[in-house]
Amino acid sequence: MIWAAERNTQQGRLIAGFLQAAVDVPREQRAVIAGGLPGAAKDAALGQHGIDRSRYLVLSIDAVLADMAARGLIAVAPGRSPLAGAGDVHAEAQHVAKRIALVAVNDGRNVLLDVTVASRPATEAWAYALRFADYAVTAVFADIAIEDSVAWAAAARQRGEEAYARGHGHGGRLIPAAAIRALASPAIAQARNSISWASGAEPASVTAGSTPGTGLAGGAVTAMIDAYRRGERDLDDLGLEFRARRWPLVPPVCPPGLEQAEAAIDDIEPYVPGSFDDVILAYDLGRLNDAEYEFLAGAAACSVGG
């Protein structure tokens, strides 16, 4: 999805805030994928694996939604709290979380992805991206009974709404009970199994004691933007390339067959190398300014494949 320039800029400010808060996170090229349904005891599972959260940029859809609410990026209906409308921007929060994670990985920062691990497309995309960026990946799963998860989500929403009524916070997010119950699916086990190959190996650069790697390798789109930055081609030329390019599509987070569970799937949007994701990453890394992004977004939107 290509976001309008103004909304993209708003998202960019949110992303910059997350990254600034994580400026002291070590660059050890380590990633943790912490999976579980709402309310699962992930902290206990992390503790069993000896994982210190303070050494990671911890990223969750709930955290992104809370920041969106704080920044006025969720439309508020009269008489409702900001997070009461979280469902309307759930997909956008999954996209923003991807942008934060990509910048962090590009810089070699440790990341802890606090996710559901219900979406096989998202889980596999991140496992591949992390390993190709030479990250050590640890997968941690915390189990919880479905009805306990339903009760936890309802209680968390109630606490948030009560606090908002007293003038604190941004309300409580509604995760429908039916969506959580729909997560009782064999597809969840398939998503977990799909990252088993990525867990455990040390990153080559850290094992060798050398400087952390250079992040995501990039491809044709990154090369075009780099050539533009070096002055080897102008923006109009780049726009022509973008219009002619058949852009790979980024699959939705929610896989076929789990549509009823979509509102409860807090996985991060898949990263597709060579897609418009690489343009957005260049913007988030400061390689494109607002005007350049707007021009290239318009060109890509006119593409025969886009």
N, C-alpha and C positions, 0 to 999 in steps of 0.2 A: 504494500500500500504506500502511495506517495502522498504525504500530508501537505496541506497548504502551507505556504511559507510562514505565515504568522503563527500557526499552530506548531510548526516545526521549531520556530524560534522559542516559543514558550516551553516546549519539551526540552530544548537544548539548555535552557536555564535550570530546569529541574535536574537534568543529568549532571550539569556542572556542579550543582549543590551536593549531589550524592558523592561525586568524585572528590570534591574538596574535603568533605567529611572523612574520606578514606585516604587522605594524603599520606598518612603514616603507615598504611598497610604495607607489609613487606612485599618485595618483588622476588618471590621465591618460586613462581610458576606452579603453584599448588591450587587445586580446585577440589571442593567437596560438593557433591550433589546429595542434598539431604531431602529424602522423599517421605511423604506421608500425607494422609488425609487431614482435614482440619481438626485441630486439637491433639494430634499425635504428639507424643513426648519426644520431640526431636532433640531437645537439649540433653536429655538423658542418654539418647542413642549416641550423640556426638561425644559425650563424656566417656562412654564406654570405649570409644575409639581414640581417646586421648586428644581430641581436637579442641583447640583453644579458639573460640569465636573471635577473640580480640585480634587475632592475626590474619583476619580475613575481611574483605568487603562482603558483608552479609546482604544478600539481595532477595527480596520476596515481593510478590505481587501486592500483598497487604501494605508493605512499606511504601511502594510506589503510589498506591491508591491514597494512602494517608497524606503523602506529600502533594499529590494532585489536589486533594481537598484543601490543604493548607494554602495552596497557591491560587485557589479559585478556579481550577481547571475542570471542576465538575459542576454542571448546571444544577442549581438548587431550586427545587419547587417550593412554593409557599407552604410553610408549616412543616417542612421536612429538613432533616440534617443533610449536610453535603454527602456523607457516605451512604445515605439512603439511596443516592443515585449512582453508586459505584458500579452497578451492573451495566449502566449505559456506557461506561468507559473502560470496562474490564479488558476488552481486546486492545485498547490503546495502552493500558498499563502493561500488558504483556509485551507490546512493541517497545515501549520505553525501557522496560527492564532489559530487553535485548540490547538496546543501544548502550546502556550503562555497562553491561557485561562485556560487550565487544571492546569498548574503550579500555576497560580494566585489563582484559586479556591482552590487548595490543601492547600494554605497558608492562606486562608480566606480573601484575598484582595478584595476590592470592584472592580467590573468590569462593564464597560459599553460597550456592544456589539453593535457597529454601523453597522447594517446589513440591508439587504433588507427585510427579513421575507417573502421570496417567496417560500422557500423550506420547505415543511412540515416535511420531515425526519430530517433536520437539526434543525428546530425550536423545534420540540418535543424532540429531543435528548438533546438539551441544557436546555430546561425547566425542564426535569426530572433530569438531572445531577445537576443543580443548587438547586433544591428543596431537592434532596437527600443529598446534601452537606449542607443542613440547611441554605440556602440563602433566604433572602427576595428578591423577584423578582418584578420589576416594568416594565410593557410593555408600551412603548410610540410609537405612530405611527404618522408620518407626511405625509400628502397627497400632491400630486402634479399631475397636469394633464400630461398625457402621452406625448403630444407634447411639453409641457414645459420642461419635463425631457429630451427629445431628444435634444432640443435646448441647455439646460444647459450642457449636456455631450459634445456636439460638441464645445461649447464655452470654456469649461474647457480644452479640449484637445488642442485647438488652442492656448490658453494662455500658456500652458505648452511647446508647440513646439516653440513658439516665444521666450520664456524665454531661452530655451535650445540653440537656435540659437545665443542668446546674451551671452552664456557661463554660464547660471544659471540653476540649477535644472537638472532634468533627462528626460525632455520631457513631452509629454502628452499621456495619455492612451486612446486608441480607444475603446469605447463601441458602437458597431453597433446600429444604429437606429432601425433596424429590431428586435434586441434582446430586446431593451427597450419596443418597441411596443408589443412584445409577452408577456410582463408582464401584459397586460390588460386581465387577466384571472381570472375566479372564484377561481382558485387554490390559489391565493394570499389571498383571504378572508379566505379560509380554513386554511392556515398556520397561519394567525393571530388568528383565533378562537381557534386553537389548543393549545395556551399558555394561554388562559384566565384563566384556572383553577390555574395556577402557580402564578398569579400576585396578590400581596396584602398582603399575610401572612407574619408575622414577623418570623425571625429565632428564634427557641426556646432558643438557647444559649444567644442571644443578649437580648431577651425579659426578660430572667431570670437574666441578668446582669453578667453572668459568662464569663469565657474565651472563645473566639471563638472556634468553633469545629475543628476537626482534618482534615477537607477536605474530599476528596473522600474516600469512604470506601474500595474500592478495592475488589478483589475476589481471585480466585484460582491462577491467574497469579501473582498477587501481593504477595500472600502468599508464592509461590514458590521462588520468588526473595528474599523476606525477609528471608526465611530459608537459602538461599545461603549466604546472607550477614552475618547471624549469624554463619556460618560455619557448618551448619547441613547437607549440601549437597554440592557436588563439581560442577564445571561448566559443566563437561562432563555429569553428571547425569541430570543436568538441561537441557542440550541440547537434551538428549534422550527424556525427557518429552515434550520438544517443538516439536520434530519431530513426536511424536505420537499424539500430540494434534490436534483436529479438531478446527481450529481457526474460530471464528465468523467473517463474512465479514462486513466491514464498508460500508454502502450504499453510493452511490455517492450523492453529494450535490444536483445536479439537478434531480428532481423527474420525473418519466415518464409523458409525455405530455407537458413538458416545455422545451424540448430540444432546440427549437429555441431561447429561452430566456437565455440559459446557460451563455453566455458571460456577461450578465447584472445581474446575480444572485450573489450578494456579501454576501452570507451567509457563516458561518463557518462550516467546515466539521463536520459531526455528530461524537459524541463520543459514542463508544460501549464498555461498561464494559466487561472485559474478553477477548477482542480482543488484537491485537498487540499494540493497543493504550497504554495499561498498561505497556508494555515493554518500549515504548518510554518515557512515563511519568517517569518511574523509572530512565531512562538515564538522562532526563532533571532535575530531582531532585538530581542528583549526586550519585544515588545508583548503577549505572552501569557505567563503564568507556568505552572508545572508543573500546578497544579490546573485552571487554565482550559483548558490543552491537553487534559488527560485528559477533562474534561467534553465538550469539543467533538469530540474524537476519537470518544468513545462515541456522541454524537449523529449524527455523519456515518456511522459504521458501521451505524447503524440506518436510514439513508436508503434510500428505495425504489430509488435508482439506484446506491448505493454498494456 
